[in-house]
Amino acid sequence: MPRMKKKQQFEDLEMIFVDMGQGDCCIVRCPDGKVIMIDCGSSGNLDTTEYEAARQQLLAWTNGGGIYAIIFTHPDRDHYNMTEQMLRKINPLTNKTEYIQVGHVIFSTAYSEKSPMGYYSQSGVRSLICDGFVGSPQLYEITMNDTDSFYRLWQKKNNDYQEYTETKMTGFNV
């Protein structure tokens, strides 16, 4: 297995903490085989060898399937701007660029009540997720602060995520 910053294994749970320099990326493989990626960005000092090793491990773990969920902790670009490259793959039959499919995207801070991923527009992440390149993932916006806690499930309408249902969470205020 290629060298990466840290790889922890607990029973069948595996985690890779990717050395992104100034940034974050963690890839988790759950005991049931589901893969979750938490953040994926860098604003400098990226170790490209370790990054590529982690990308290859992600491709192996998904093995033609998809990622169960991507979690973006907040919209600073050093937490998301390498997502497009991490999900990119080449189809060996057509030699064309494709992307690993994603089932769920969990994020904080919608841009507006009409545009859920507007703050994640750098590096093409909003387009990657909202325009169908990674499938049609369910989008969950989570807000937790000292006055309110809720999540919004955004629905796709007319090829864009424009409407949501909001559910209050109790007992989670910070």
MARTOR-280621 format. One record per residue: x, y, z of N, C-alpha, C in turn; residue number from 0. Coordinates in Angstrom, 2 decimals. Each point is the difference from the previous one (the first is absolute). Layout:
      n.x      n.y      n.z     ca.x     ca.y     ca.z      c.x      c.y      c.z  seq
        X        Y        Z        X        Y        Z        X        Y        Z  NUM
...
This chain:
      n.x      n.y      n.z     ca.x     ca.y     ca.z      c.x      c.y      c.z  seq
     0.85    -1.17     0.00    -0.85     1.17     0.00     0.90     1.24     0.00    0
    -0.37     1.02    -0.77     0.80     1.22    -0.04     0.03     0.69     1.36    1
     1.05     0.78     0.23     0.16     0.73     1.24    -0.93     1.19     0.03    2
    -0.70     0.17     1.11    -0.85     1.15     0.22     0.28     0.53     1.39    3
    -0.43     1.20     0.28     0.31     0.62     1.28    -0.36    -0.90     1.17    4
    -1.24    -0.45     0.06    -0.44    -0.89     1.07    -1.05    -0.93    -0.57    5
     0.06    -1.23     0.40    -1.07    -0.92    -0.31    -0.27    -0.77     1.27    6
    -1.22     0.09     0.46    -0.41    -0.70     1.21    -0.99    -1.08    -0.39    7
     0.07    -1.13     0.67    -0.95    -1.07    -0.24    -0.54    -0.49     1.32    8
    -1.31     0.01     0.15    -0.68    -0.49     1.18    -0.98    -1.06    -0.47    9
     0.30    -1.27     0.34    -0.81    -1.10    -0.52    -0.03     0.16    -1.51   10
    -1.19     0.22    -0.57    -0.10     0.17    -1.45    -0.18     1.46    -0.41   11
     0.14     0.92     0.94    -0.09     1.42    -0.30     1.40     0.49    -0.37   12
     0.12     0.63    -1.15     1.29     0.53    -0.43    -0.13     1.49    -0.26   13
     1.04     0.76     0.38     0.00     1.44    -0.21     1.35     0.42    -0.56   14
    -0.05     0.91    -0.94     1.21     0.59    -0.56    -0.07     1.49     0.26   15
     1.00     0.53     0.65     0.13     1.44     0.20     1.05     0.47    -1.01   16
    -0.45     0.69    -1.02     0.86     0.37    -1.11     0.78     1.27     0.34   17
     1.31    -0.01    -0.23     0.83     1.18     0.22    -0.28     1.00    -1.11   18
    -0.87     0.98     0.31    -0.39     1.01    -0.99     0.79     1.29     0.17   19
     1.06    -0.03     0.80     0.72     1.23     0.28    -0.89     0.89     0.85   20
    -0.34     1.18    -0.51    -0.96     0.87     0.66    -1.39    -0.38    -0.50   21
    -0.67    -0.88     0.72    -1.33    -0.45    -0.40    -0.34    -1.30     0.68   22
    -1.10    -0.59    -0.42    -0.48    -1.21     0.65    -0.59    -0.96    -1.02   23
     0.14    -1.30     0.30    -0.69    -1.05    -0.72     0.12    -1.29     0.80   24
    -1.12    -0.62     0.25    -0.04    -1.29     0.68    -0.93    -0.90    -0.80   25
     0.45    -1.22    -0.26    -0.82    -0.97    -0.71    -0.22    -1.18     0.93   26
    -1.25    -0.41     0.15    -0.37    -1.05     0.93    -0.67    -1.13    -0.77   27
     0.42    -1.22     0.29    -0.69    -1.19    -0.54    -0.62    -0.71     1.19   28
    -1.34    -0.03     0.01    -0.75    -0.58     1.11    -0.02    -1.53    -0.11   29
    -0.28    -0.68     1.11    -0.05    -1.47    -0.03    -0.97    -0.56    -1.05   30
    -1.08     0.74    -0.31    -0.95    -0.48    -1.02     0.44     0.34    -1.42   31
     1.21     0.58    -0.15     0.55     0.32    -1.31    -0.32     1.39    -0.49   32
    -0.86     0.73     0.70    -0.30     1.37    -0.43     1.22     0.88     0.18   33
     0.19     0.91    -0.94     1.14     0.92     0.02    -0.52     1.41     0.23   34
     0.64     0.70     0.93    -0.36     1.38     0.33     1.26     0.85    -0.11   35
    -0.12     1.15    -0.63     1.12     0.93    -0.08    -0.38     1.26     0.77   36
     0.89     0.43     0.88    -0.22     1.20     0.80     0.99     1.05    -0.47   37
    -0.53     1.05    -0.61     0.82     1.07    -0.56     0.98    -0.53    -1.04   38
     0.51     0.89    -0.81     1.05    -0.35    -0.95     0.51     1.29    -0.63   39
     0.94     0.64     0.68     0.51     1.26    -0.51     1.39     0.31     0.49   40
     0.62     0.96    -0.68     1.35     0.43     0.36     0.22     1.40    -0.51   41
     0.71     0.79     0.78     0.38     1.33    -0.48     1.52     0.14    -0.05   42
     0.70    -1.11     0.09     1.46     0.05    -0.14     0.68    -1.19     0.64   43
     1.20    -0.27    -0.47     0.86    -1.07     0.53    -0.61    -1.38    -0.14   44
    -0.77    -0.22    -1.05    -0.61    -1.30    -0.24     1.09    -1.00    -0.38   45
     0.01    -1.13     0.67     0.89    -1.10    -0.35    -0.69    -0.80    -1.11   46
     0.38     0.25    -1.25    -0.71    -0.61    -1.13     0.15    -1.52    -0.03   47
     1.11    -0.52     0.48     0.18    -1.46     0.03    -1.00    -0.64     0.95   48
    -0.12     0.54     1.20    -0.96    -0.53     0.96    -1.44     0.22    -0.47   49
    -0.26     1.15    -0.59    -1.34     0.29    -0.51    -0.39    -1.02    -1.07   50
     0.89    -0.27    -0.93    -0.30    -0.96    -1.07    -0.15    -1.41     0.56   51
     0.78    -0.36     1.01    -0.15    -1.31     0.63    -1.38    -0.12     0.66   52
    -0.44     1.05     0.65    -1.33    -0.01     0.62    -1.09    -0.08    -1.07   53
     0.20     0.70    -1.11    -0.97    -0.04    -1.10    -0.11    -1.41    -0.57   54
     1.13    -0.66    -0.16     0.00    -1.37    -0.51    -0.69    -0.95     1.00   55
     0.21     0.23     1.30    -0.66    -0.82     1.01    -1.50     0.23    -0.04   56
    -0.43     1.25    -0.19    -1.42     0.30    -0.13    -0.60    -0.74    -1.20   57
     0.69     0.01    -1.12    -0.48    -0.72    -1.18    -0.11    -1.50     0.28   58
     0.97    -0.55     0.73    -0.05    -1.42     0.34    -1.17    -0.29     0.94   59
    -0.19     0.84     1.00    -1.09    -0.22     0.96    -1.37     0.10    -0.67   60
    -0.17     0.93    -0.94    -1.29     0.14    -0.66    -0.17    -1.05    -1.10   61
     1.09    -0.47    -0.57     0.01    -1.11    -0.95    -1.15     0.05    -1.00   62
    -0.12     1.10    -0.69    -1.06     0.15    -1.00    -1.33     0.45     0.59   63
    -0.11    -0.01     1.32    -1.22     0.48     0.65     0.13     1.48     0.31   64
    -0.61     0.42     1.05     0.04     1.42     0.33     0.36     0.25     1.44   65
     0.06     1.28     0.32     0.22     0.44     1.37    -1.37     0.17     0.64   66
    -0.16    -0.53     1.19    -1.26     0.12     0.70    -0.28     1.47     0.34   67
     1.01     0.71     0.51    -0.22     1.40     0.39     1.30     0.79    -0.03   68
    -0.14     1.27    -0.34     1.07     0.99     0.17    -0.52     0.99     1.04   69
     0.85     0.30     0.97    -0.34     0.98     1.03     0.94     1.19    -0.15   70
    -0.57     1.17    -0.23     0.78     1.23    -0.02    -0.27     0.73     1.31   71
     1.03     0.11     0.84    -0.20     0.57     1.34    -0.31     1.49    -0.04   72
     0.59     0.71    -0.95    -0.31     1.41    -0.19     0.60     0.45    -1.34   73
    -0.47     1.14    -0.54     0.35     0.36    -1.37     1.31     0.78    -0.18   74
     1.00    -0.25     0.81     1.33     0.54    -0.30     0.61    -0.89    -1.08   75
     0.58     0.62    -1.02     0.45    -0.79    -1.15     1.05    -1.04     0.35   76
     0.75     0.18     1.08     0.98    -1.03     0.36    -0.68    -1.22     0.64   77
    -1.33    -0.02    -0.05    -0.74    -1.18     0.44    -0.77    -0.65    -1.14   78
     0.06     0.59    -1.22    -0.77    -0.61    -1.09     0.61     0.13    -1.40   79
     1.01     0.83    -0.21     0.41     0.31    -1.36     0.72    -1.12    -0.76   80
     0.32    -1.10     0.66     0.63    -1.14    -0.70    -1.00    -1.14    -0.23   81
    -1.27     0.23     0.29    -1.02    -1.05    -0.13    -0.14    -0.49    -1.42   82
    -0.05     0.91    -0.95    -0.16    -0.40    -1.41     1.13    -0.93    -0.44   83
     1.24     0.34     0.34     1.12    -0.84    -0.39    -0.03    -1.36     0.71   84
    -0.43     0.00     1.27    -0.05    -1.26     0.76    -1.03    -0.96    -0.60   85
    -1.10     0.52    -0.52    -1.07    -0.84    -0.54     0.18    -0.37    -1.47   86
     0.98     0.59    -0.65     0.21    -0.20    -1.43     0.61    -1.39    -0.26   87
    -0.50    -0.64    -1.06     0.57    -1.27    -0.43    -0.08    -0.08    -1.52   88
     0.81    -0.85    -0.58    -0.01    -0.20    -1.45    -0.66    -1.34    -0.29   89
    -1.00     0.01    -0.85    -0.65    -1.24    -0.43     0.97    -0.73    -0.93   90
     0.43    -1.22     0.37     1.00    -0.70    -0.83    -0.53    -0.41    -1.37   91
    -1.30    -0.14    -0.16    -0.58    -0.39    -1.29    -0.10     1.17    -0.96   92
    -0.34     1.18     0.52    -0.20     1.16    -0.88     1.14     1.01     0.10   93
     0.85    -0.15     1.02     1.09     0.94     0.27    -0.52     1.42     0.27   94
    -1.23     0.08     0.51    -0.61     1.30     0.31    -0.05     0.19     1.51   95
     0.00     1.28     0.40    -0.09     0.34     1.41    -1.42    -0.24     0.51   96
    -0.08    -0.68     1.12    -1.26    -0.21     0.71     0.25     0.34     1.46   97
    -1.04    -0.10     0.80     0.13     0.31     1.42    -0.64    -1.11     0.84   98
     0.58    -0.23     1.15    -0.59    -0.92     0.96    -1.36     0.58     0.39   99
    -1.02    -0.84     0.01    -1.34     0.45     0.35    -0.11     0.20     1.52  100
    -0.86     0.93     0.39    -0.16     0.36     1.41    -1.48    -0.11     0.37  101
    -0.29    -0.64     1.13    -1.37    -0.18     0.43    -0.55     1.16     0.81  102
     0.83     0.57     0.89    -0.46     1.06     0.90     1.10     1.05     0.14  103
    -0.40     1.25     0.08     0.93     1.10     0.31    -0.57     0.72     1.21  104
     0.82     0.08     1.04    -0.40     0.66     1.24     0.90     1.22     0.15  105
    -0.59     1.16     0.16     0.81     1.22     0.01    -0.63     1.02     0.95  106
     0.78     1.02     0.30    -0.50     1.10     0.82    -0.10     1.25    -0.85  107
    -0.88     0.90     0.36    -0.07     1.34    -0.56    -0.40     0.03    -1.47  108
    -1.29     0.02    -0.24    -0.49     0.21    -1.36     0.26     1.45    -0.41  109
     0.18     0.21    -1.28     0.26     1.33    -0.53    -1.23     0.88     0.14  110
    -1.16    -0.58    -0.31    -1.26     0.72     0.16    -1.11    -1.05     0.08  111
    -1.21     0.47     0.14    -1.12    -0.92     0.06    -0.33    -0.57    -1.38  112
     0.68     0.45    -1.03    -0.22    -0.51    -1.36     1.22    -0.71    -0.57  113
     1.13     0.04     0.68     1.23    -0.58    -0.53     0.79    -0.65     1.12  114
    -0.13    -1.30     0.19     0.62    -0.62     1.16     1.52    -0.03     0.00  115
     0.63    -0.17    -1.13     1.45    -0.21    -0.02     0.78     1.21    -0.52  116
    -0.58     1.18     0.02     0.64     1.18    -0.56     1.35     0.34     0.61  117
     0.17    -0.25     1.29     1.28     0.28     0.65     1.09    -0.99    -0.41  118
    -0.38    -1.08    -0.66     0.95    -1.04    -0.39     0.27     0.07    -1.52  119
     0.03     1.21    -0.54     0.10     0.14    -1.46     1.42    -0.05    -0.53  120
     1.01     0.26     0.82     1.37    -0.04    -0.50     0.38    -1.43    -0.35  121
     0.85    -0.15    -1.00     0.50    -1.30    -0.45    -1.10    -0.88    -0.56  122
    -1.12     0.57    -0.37    -1.06    -0.75    -0.66    -0.78    -0.95     0.88  123
     0.11     0.10     1.31    -0.66    -0.96     0.87    -1.52     0.13    -0.08  124
    -0.53     1.22     0.00    -1.45     0.15    -0.10    -0.51    -0.63    -1.28  125
     0.66     0.28    -1.10    -0.41    -0.57    -1.29     0.13    -1.52     0.00  126
     1.09    -0.50     0.52     0.24    -1.44     0.07    -1.16    -0.70     0.70  127
    -0.45     0.56     1.10    -1.04    -0.63     0.81    -1.40     0.31    -0.54  128
    -0.27     1.24    -0.31    -1.36     0.41    -0.36    -0.36    -0.25    -1.46  129
     0.97    -0.13    -0.87    -0.29    -0.15    -1.43     0.06    -1.45    -0.47  130
     0.05    -0.95     0.91    -0.15    -1.40    -0.37     1.26    -0.77    -0.33  131
     1.17     0.58     0.14     1.23    -0.72    -0.34     0.26    -1.18     0.94  132
    -0.47     0.10     1.24     0.18    -1.08     0.98    -1.34    -0.67     0.32  133
    -0.94     0.06    -0.94    -1.34    -0.53     0.22    -0.91     1.09     0.53  134
    -1.01    -0.39     0.73    -0.94     0.94     0.61    -0.04    -0.24     1.50  135
     1.05     0.41     0.69     0.06    -0.29     1.44    -1.08     0.75     0.78  136
    -0.38    -0.56     1.13    -0.86     0.72     0.91     0.85     1.04     0.71  137
    -0.49     1.24     0.05     0.74     1.09     0.65    -0.63     0.31     1.34  138
     0.84    -0.02     1.04    -0.44     0.34     1.35     0.81     1.18     0.49  139
    -0.67     1.09     0.27     0.65     1.16     0.60    -0.27    -0.06     1.50  140
     1.04     0.05     0.81    -0.17    -0.07     1.44     0.46     1.30     0.63  141
    -0.85     0.57     0.84     0.33     1.22     0.74    -0.15    -0.28     1.48  142
     1.06     0.26     0.74    -0.02    -0.14     1.45     0.72     1.20     0.59  143
    -0.71     0.81     0.77     0.64     1.14     0.65    -0.69     0.26     1.33  144
     0.32     1.10     0.64    -0.53     0.25     1.34    -1.48     0.38     0.02  145
    -0.59     0.29    -1.15    -1.41     0.37    -0.02    -0.89    -1.00    -0.73  146
     0.56    -0.80    -0.89    -0.84    -0.86    -0.82     0.79    -1.22    -0.48  147
    -0.69    -1.10    -0.15     0.58    -1.20    -0.58    -1.06    -0.64    -0.90  148
     0.37    -0.21    -1.27    -0.93    -0.61    -0.94     0.79    -0.60    -1.14  149
    -0.69    -0.83    -0.78     0.60    -0.44    -1.25    -1.01     0.20    -1.11  150
     0.53     0.21    -1.18    -0.82     0.16    -1.19     0.36    -1.11    -0.97  151
    -1.00    -0.67    -0.51     0.18    -0.96    -1.07    -0.42     0.69    -1.28  152
     0.98     0.25    -0.87    -0.25     0.71    -1.25    -0.46    -0.98    -1.07  153
    -1.03     0.39    -0.75    -0.52    -0.82    -1.09     0.37     0.61    -1.34  154
     0.27    -0.89    -0.93     0.35     0.44    -1.35    -1.29     0.26    -0.78  155
    -0.05     1.16    -0.63    -1.15     0.39    -0.82     0.54     0.72    -1.22  156
    -0.46    -0.38    -1.18     0.49     0.61    -1.25     1.52    -0.04    -0.08  157
     0.58    -1.14     0.33     1.45    -0.22    -0.08     0.82     0.84     0.96  158
    -0.60     0.51     1.05     0.76     0.73     1.01    -0.66    -0.21     1.35  159
     0.79     0.13     1.03    -0.53    -0.12     1.36    -0.54     1.36     0.40  160
    -1.33     0.15    -0.02    -0.61     1.30     0.23    -0.93     0.04     1.20  161
    -0.51    -1.13     0.42    -0.96    -0.03     1.09     0.49    -0.91     1.10  162
    -0.46     0.25     1.21     0.42    -0.83     1.12    -1.13    -0.19     0.98  163
     0.14    -1.03     0.80    -0.85    -0.16     1.18     0.91     0.17     1.20  164
    -0.49     0.71     0.99     0.82     0.31     1.17    -0.53    -0.76     1.21  165
     0.90    -0.57     0.76    -0.35    -0.74     1.21     0.81     0.55     1.16  166
    -0.69     0.43     1.04     0.68     0.49     1.21     0.60    -1.17     0.74  167
     1.17     0.22     0.58     0.64    -1.01     0.85    -0.05     0.53     1.42  168
    -0.38    -0.84     0.91    -0.07     0.43     1.39     1.16    -0.60     0.79  169
     0.46     0.75     0.98     1.07    -0.50     0.84     1.39     0.12    -0.59  170
     0.13     0.71    -1.15     1.29     0.11    -0.65     0.56     1.40    -0.03  171
    -0.66     0.97     0.58     0.52     1.37    -0.03     1.36     0.06     0.68  172
     0.88     0.75    -0.59     1.38     0.11     0.49     0.07     1.03     1.11  173
